[in-house]
Amino acid sequence: MIVEKPVSASRTETTHLILPHHANQLGNLLGGQLMLWIDVTAAVCAAKHNQRVCVTASLDRLDFHRGVKVGDAVTLMASVNRAFGSSMEIGVKVVAESFKTGERVHANTAYLTFVAVDENVRPTPAVKVIPETETDRRRYREAEQRRAKRLADD
């Protein structure tokens, strides 16, 4: 059984083109559609890291920094920030890209908690995270702070 992996081993990236059925009446990407894509991308990242099914336990926050229009693309970049027992924090950064202007902007950020489960859908130890870069180390430290806040709020 693998007990630890580097962050780079499970980084996951997906890209979606925003079509009219993904948008509200103003032509902006629906928040619920983005939440679905974030959850799926984070689930793939967690599963790759643990080499097993992982389930969503919570979504701490989803910050909307900028609207995304029909015709734009969004790229979701997920990584495991830190593991705690059977749970782990997955961070997802969303970058919007306009094909008209070529502009790329940070549109959203989300933090999710996933739990690794066994074949009986019972929590099982998560694979520990080895931060590799200074950004990985910062995210690793900040994940502990967010976890402490989550536990204090419960």
MIRO-6994 format. One record per residue (C-alpha): residue in one letter; residue number from 0; x, y, z; chain. Coordinates in steps of 0.2 Angstrom, whole numbers, plus 5000, padded with zeros to 4 digits. Example, Ala and Ser with C-alpha at 12.3 -4.5 7.8 and 13.67 -1.06 7.14 Angstrom:
BEGIN
@aa = a	i = 0	xx = 5062	yy = 4978	zz = 5039	ch = A
@aa = s	i = 1	xx = 5068	yy = 4995	zz = 5036	ch = A
END
This chain:
BEGIN
@aa = m	i = 0	xx = 5000	yy = 5000	zz = 5000	ch = A
@aa = i	i = 1	xx = 5006	yy = 5017	zz = 4995	ch = A
@aa = v	i = 2	xx = 5008	yy = 5028	zz = 5011	ch = A
@aa = e	i = 3	xx = 5013	yy = 5045	zz = 5002	ch = A
@aa = k	i = 4	xx = 5014	yy = 5053	zz = 4985	ch = A
@aa = p	i = 5	xx = 5020	yy = 5069	zz = 4978	ch = A
@aa = v	i = 6	xx = 5007	yy = 5082	zz = 4974	ch = A
@aa = s	i = 7	xx = 5012	yy = 5081	zz = 4955	ch = A
@aa = a	i = 8	xx = 5007	yy = 5063	zz = 4954	ch = A
@aa = s	i = 9	xx = 4989	yy = 5067	zz = 4955	ch = A
@aa = r	i = 10	xx = 4987	yy = 5085	zz = 4948	ch = A
@aa = t	i = 11	xx = 4972	yy = 5085	zz = 4937	ch = A
@aa = e	i = 12	xx = 4966	yy = 5097	zz = 4924	ch = A
@aa = t	i = 13	xx = 4950	yy = 5098	zz = 4914	ch = A
@aa = t	i = 14	xx = 4944	yy = 5111	zz = 4901	ch = A
@aa = h	i = 15	xx = 4926	yy = 5115	zz = 4896	ch = A
@aa = l	i = 16	xx = 4919	yy = 5126	zz = 4882	ch = A
@aa = i	i = 17	xx = 4905	yy = 5137	zz = 4889	ch = A
@aa = l	i = 18	xx = 4890	yy = 5133	zz = 4878	ch = A
@aa = p	i = 19	xx = 4872	yy = 5141	zz = 4879	ch = A
@aa = h	i = 20	xx = 4865	yy = 5127	zz = 4889	ch = A
@aa = h	i = 21	xx = 4878	yy = 5130	zz = 4903	ch = A
@aa = a	i = 22	xx = 4873	yy = 5148	zz = 4905	ch = A
@aa = n	i = 23	xx = 4860	yy = 5159	zz = 4913	ch = A
@aa = q	i = 24	xx = 4849	yy = 5172	zz = 4905	ch = A
@aa = l	i = 25	xx = 4863	yy = 5185	zz = 4905	ch = A
@aa = g	i = 26	xx = 4875	yy = 5173	zz = 4896	ch = A
@aa = n	i = 27	xx = 4886	yy = 5169	zz = 4911	ch = A
@aa = l	i = 28	xx = 4891	yy = 5152	zz = 4916	ch = A
@aa = l	i = 29	xx = 4879	yy = 5145	zz = 4929	ch = A
@aa = g	i = 30	xx = 4887	yy = 5143	zz = 4946	ch = A
@aa = g	i = 31	xx = 4879	yy = 5125	zz = 4948	ch = A
@aa = q	i = 32	xx = 4887	yy = 5120	zz = 4932	ch = A
@aa = l	i = 33	xx = 4904	yy = 5126	zz = 4938	ch = A
@aa = m	i = 34	xx = 4901	yy = 5117	zz = 4955	ch = A
@aa = l	i = 35	xx = 4898	yy = 5101	zz = 4945	ch = A
@aa = w	i = 36	xx = 4914	yy = 5102	zz = 4935	ch = A
@aa = i	i = 37	xx = 4924	yy = 5107	zz = 4951	ch = A
@aa = d	i = 38	xx = 4917	yy = 5092	zz = 4961	ch = A
@aa = v	i = 39	xx = 4921	yy = 5080	zz = 4946	ch = A
@aa = t	i = 40	xx = 4938	yy = 5087	zz = 4943	ch = A
@aa = a	i = 41	xx = 4942	yy = 5086	zz = 4962	ch = A
@aa = a	i = 42	xx = 4935	yy = 5068	zz = 4963	ch = A
@aa = v	i = 43	xx = 4947	yy = 5063	zz = 4949	ch = A
@aa = c	i = 44	xx = 4962	yy = 5071	zz = 4958	ch = A
@aa = a	i = 45	xx = 4958	yy = 5063	zz = 4975	ch = A
@aa = a	i = 46	xx = 4955	yy = 5046	zz = 4967	ch = A
@aa = k	i = 47	xx = 4971	yy = 5047	zz = 4957	ch = A
@aa = h	i = 48	xx = 4981	yy = 5052	zz = 4973	ch = A
@aa = n	i = 49	xx = 4973	yy = 5037	zz = 4983	ch = A
@aa = q	i = 50	xx = 4971	yy = 5024	zz = 4969	ch = A
@aa = r	i = 51	xx = 4953	yy = 5022	zz = 4976	ch = A
@aa = v	i = 52	xx = 4936	yy = 5029	zz = 4977	ch = A
@aa = c	i = 53	xx = 4935	yy = 5046	zz = 4986	ch = A
@aa = v	i = 54	xx = 4919	yy = 5054	zz = 4991	ch = A
@aa = t	i = 55	xx = 4915	yy = 5073	zz = 4993	ch = A
@aa = a	i = 56	xx = 4913	yy = 5077	zz = 5012	ch = A
@aa = s	i = 57	xx = 4912	yy = 5096	zz = 5010	ch = A
@aa = l	i = 58	xx = 4914	yy = 5111	zz = 4999	ch = A
@aa = d	i = 59	xx = 4922	yy = 5125	zz = 5010	ch = A
@aa = r	i = 60	xx = 4920	yy = 5139	zz = 4999	ch = A
@aa = l	i = 61	xx = 4918	yy = 5144	zz = 4980	ch = A
@aa = d	i = 62	xx = 4923	yy = 5161	zz = 4977	ch = A
@aa = f	i = 63	xx = 4917	yy = 5170	zz = 4961	ch = A
@aa = h	i = 64	xx = 4931	yy = 5182	zz = 4956	ch = A
@aa = r	i = 65	xx = 4924	yy = 5185	zz = 4938	ch = A
@aa = g	i = 66	xx = 4909	yy = 5180	zz = 4927	ch = A
@aa = v	i = 67	xx = 4913	yy = 5168	zz = 4913	ch = A
@aa = k	i = 68	xx = 4903	yy = 5171	zz = 4896	ch = A
@aa = v	i = 69	xx = 4896	yy = 5159	zz = 4883	ch = A
@aa = g	i = 70	xx = 4910	yy = 5156	zz = 4871	ch = A
@aa = d	i = 71	xx = 4924	yy = 5156	zz = 4884	ch = A
@aa = a	i = 72	xx = 4933	yy = 5141	zz = 4890	ch = A
@aa = v	i = 73	xx = 4937	yy = 5137	zz = 4908	ch = A
@aa = t	i = 74	xx = 4951	yy = 5126	zz = 4914	ch = A
@aa = l	i = 75	xx = 4950	yy = 5118	zz = 4931	ch = A
@aa = m	i = 76	xx = 4967	yy = 5114	zz = 4940	ch = A
@aa = a	i = 77	xx = 4965	yy = 5102	zz = 4955	ch = A
@aa = s	i = 78	xx = 4978	yy = 5096	zz = 4967	ch = A
@aa = v	i = 79	xx = 4979	yy = 5088	zz = 4984	ch = A
@aa = n	i = 80	xx = 4984	yy = 5101	zz = 4996	ch = A
@aa = r	i = 81	xx = 4985	yy = 5090	zz = 5012	ch = A
@aa = a	i = 82	xx = 4979	yy = 5073	zz = 5019	ch = A
@aa = f	i = 83	xx = 4972	yy = 5071	zz = 5037	ch = A
@aa = g	i = 84	xx = 4968	yy = 5053	zz = 5042	ch = A
@aa = s	i = 85	xx = 4955	yy = 5047	zz = 5029	ch = A
@aa = s	i = 86	xx = 4951	yy = 5065	zz = 5023	ch = A
@aa = m	i = 87	xx = 4961	yy = 5077	zz = 5011	ch = A
@aa = e	i = 88	xx = 4959	yy = 5094	zz = 5005	ch = A
@aa = i	i = 89	xx = 4958	yy = 5097	zz = 4986	ch = A
@aa = g	i = 90	xx = 4961	yy = 5114	zz = 4980	ch = A
@aa = v	i = 91	xx = 4953	yy = 5119	zz = 4963	ch = A
@aa = k	i = 92	xx = 4958	yy = 5134	zz = 4953	ch = A
@aa = v	i = 93	xx = 4947	yy = 5140	zz = 4938	ch = A
@aa = v	i = 94	xx = 4955	yy = 5150	zz = 4924	ch = A
@aa = a	i = 95	xx = 4943	yy = 5158	zz = 4911	ch = A
@aa = e	i = 96	xx = 4950	yy = 5161	zz = 4894	ch = A
@aa = s	i = 97	xx = 4942	yy = 5172	zz = 4881	ch = A
@aa = f	i = 98	xx = 4945	yy = 5166	zz = 4863	ch = A
@aa = k	i = 99	xx = 4940	yy = 5183	zz = 4856	ch = A
@aa = t	i = 100	xx = 4954	yy = 5192	zz = 4866	ch = A
@aa = g	i = 101	xx = 4965	yy = 5179	zz = 4872	ch = A
@aa = e	i = 102	xx = 4964	yy = 5185	zz = 4889	ch = A
@aa = r	i = 103	xx = 4966	yy = 5172	zz = 4903	ch = A
@aa = v	i = 104	xx = 4960	yy = 5177	zz = 4921	ch = A
@aa = h	i = 105	xx = 4958	yy = 5168	zz = 4938	ch = A
@aa = a	i = 106	xx = 4939	yy = 5166	zz = 4939	ch = A
@aa = n	i = 107	xx = 4936	yy = 5155	zz = 4954	ch = A
@aa = t	i = 108	xx = 4944	yy = 5146	zz = 4968	ch = A
@aa = a	i = 109	xx = 4936	yy = 5131	zz = 4978	ch = A
@aa = y	i = 110	xx = 4942	yy = 5120	zz = 4992	ch = A
@aa = l	i = 111	xx = 4934	yy = 5103	zz = 4995	ch = A
@aa = t	i = 112	xx = 4936	yy = 5089	zz = 5007	ch = A
@aa = f	i = 113	xx = 4936	yy = 5072	zz = 5001	ch = A
@aa = v	i = 114	xx = 4936	yy = 5055	zz = 5011	ch = A
@aa = a	i = 115	xx = 4945	yy = 5040	zz = 5004	ch = A
@aa = v	i = 116	xx = 4933	yy = 5024	zz = 5006	ch = A
@aa = d	i = 117	xx = 4936	yy = 5006	zz = 5005	ch = A
@aa = e	i = 118	xx = 4926	yy = 4993	zz = 4996	ch = A
@aa = n	i = 119	xx = 4913	yy = 4994	zz = 5010	ch = A
@aa = v	i = 120	xx = 4912	yy = 5013	zz = 5008	ch = A
@aa = r	i = 121	xx = 4920	yy = 5015	zz = 5025	ch = A
@aa = p	i = 122	xx = 4933	yy = 5028	zz = 5028	ch = A
@aa = t	i = 123	xx = 4951	yy = 5022	zz = 5025	ch = A
@aa = p	i = 124	xx = 4968	yy = 5031	zz = 5028	ch = A
@aa = a	i = 125	xx = 4971	yy = 5043	zz = 5014	ch = A
@aa = v	i = 126	xx = 4988	yy = 5043	zz = 5005	ch = A
@aa = k	i = 127	xx = 4999	yy = 5057	zz = 5013	ch = A
@aa = v	i = 128	xx = 5005	yy = 5072	zz = 5002	ch = A
@aa = i	i = 129	xx = 5023	yy = 5076	zz = 4998	ch = A
@aa = p	i = 130	xx = 5024	yy = 5095	zz = 4994	ch = A
@aa = e	i = 131	xx = 5037	yy = 5098	zz = 4980	ch = A
@aa = t	i = 132	xx = 5037	yy = 5116	zz = 4976	ch = A
@aa = e	i = 133	xx = 5036	yy = 5132	zz = 4987	ch = A
@aa = t	i = 134	xx = 5018	yy = 5134	zz = 4981	ch = A
@aa = d	i = 135	xx = 5014	yy = 5116	zz = 4986	ch = A
@aa = r	i = 136	xx = 5021	yy = 5120	zz = 5003	ch = A
@aa = r	i = 137	xx = 5011	yy = 5136	zz = 5005	ch = A
@aa = r	i = 138	xx = 4995	yy = 5126	zz = 5001	ch = A
@aa = y	i = 139	xx = 5000	yy = 5112	zz = 5013	ch = A
@aa = r	i = 140	xx = 5002	yy = 5125	zz = 5027	ch = A
@aa = e	i = 141	xx = 4986	yy = 5134	zz = 5023	ch = A
@aa = a	i = 142	xx = 4976	yy = 5118	zz = 5022	ch = A
@aa = e	i = 143	xx = 4980	yy = 5115	zz = 5040	ch = A
@aa = q	i = 144	xx = 4973	yy = 5132	zz = 5044	ch = A
@aa = r	i = 145	xx = 4957	yy = 5130	zz = 5035	ch = A
@aa = r	i = 146	xx = 4955	yy = 5113	zz = 5043	ch = A
@aa = a	i = 147	xx = 4957	yy = 5120	zz = 5060	ch = A
@aa = k	i = 148	xx = 4944	yy = 5133	zz = 5056	ch = A
@aa = r	i = 149	xx = 4932	yy = 5120	zz = 5049	ch = A
@aa = l	i = 150	xx = 4934	yy = 5110	zz = 5065	ch = A
@aa = a	i = 151	xx = 4931	yy = 5125	zz = 5076	ch = A
@aa = d	i = 152	xx = 4915	yy = 5130	zz = 5067	ch = A
@aa = d	i = 153	xx = 4907	yy = 5113	zz = 5070	ch = A
END
